[in-house]
């Protein structure tokens, strides 16, 4: 069965590696559309930047798209977060929040979406601004620099109710290394995702089926 997937991203973030001659996060959405031949990709806009429209028009448009989807991809990019604006005034946190809520319309209630964070390469073809591998010489763990993210994304990572740790002696007790599916919003590099998208989509859907194992935050920080 074809999936209906909503993609949340910073339209004009040009701090990413160029793809198909374009240098914005929006260009990666075009690549996703080509990649998901059998699935339906919902994005917030067509070729136009929605910032040209009134907030009420955008919100209504996005609600329809997200309500009809079952999985949300959040494209992580270096400048996705505007530190000069409140998070509640930015669209990505709102889209994540709406994706996580159960919304009732005309007697039908949508379930919380499965979620997946796809990390885009920066202009130097690096993912280390958010995701770094082999950060420990003993356990070779992966580190996620979640402080770069919106609060609602941070709150839904490493949020499993009963975490498991690898007990690596090279890590202090207040910085344990999580193992297993520790985050409701799982993270994957763009290069790994496009190489094996079905595996990562299934991972997100499997986590969704165990949603009661996670402390889910659905509200945007003011």
Order of alpha helices (4+ residues) and beta strands (2+ residues): beta-alpha-beta-alpha-beta-alpha-beta-beta-beta-beta-beta-alpha-beta-beta-beta-alpha-alpha
